[in-house]
Amino acid sequence: MGHNLMLQPGCLYRRTAVEAIGGLDHTVRLAFDVDLHRRLLKHGRAHYVPMVLGEVRPHADSLTVRHRGESTEEADMVLIRQMPAWARRTRPVWFPASCLLMRMTAKLGSR
């Protein structure tokens, strides 16, 4: 329902799985990890490892922070192009409702 920030520095990948999906999509500049994770999930399963494998330190010079709007738009593009055709066609109907639900949930959670 929102952006899933599965942060790449804390992820490990099987080389055979990454090679099987064709590796990174070099046409995607800021959301390449979103694209990689979505394609890997179509190829196989993800496993949660309950330990810290890496950390992300957001800072003003990071591409994601400096280009937040562009990064969000690119992640949306990646997600939309991987949706089934019926979901892409009906997105104008359900997407605004899901955004409203997320905002309402966030307000309730902040109380």
Stockholm file with secondary structure:
# STOCKHOLM 1.0

chainA/1-111         MGHNLMLQPGCLYRRTAVEAIGGLDHTVRLAFDVDLHRRLLKHGRAHYVPMVLGEVRPHADSLTVRHRGESTEEADMVLIRQMPAWARRTRPVWFPASCLLMRMTAKLGSR
#=GR chainA/1-111 SS CCCCCCCGGGCCCCHHHHHHTTSCCTTCSSCHHHHHHHHHHHHSCCCCCSSCCCCCCCCTTSHHHHTHHHHHHHHHHHHHHTSCHHHHHHHHHHHHHHHHHHHHHHHHHTC
#=GC SS_cons         CCCCCCCGGGCCCCHHHHHHTTSCCTTCSSCHHHHHHHHHHHHSCCCCCSSCCCCCCCCTTSHHHHTHHHHHHHHHHHHHHTSCHHHHHHHHHHHHHHHHHHHHHHHHHTC
//
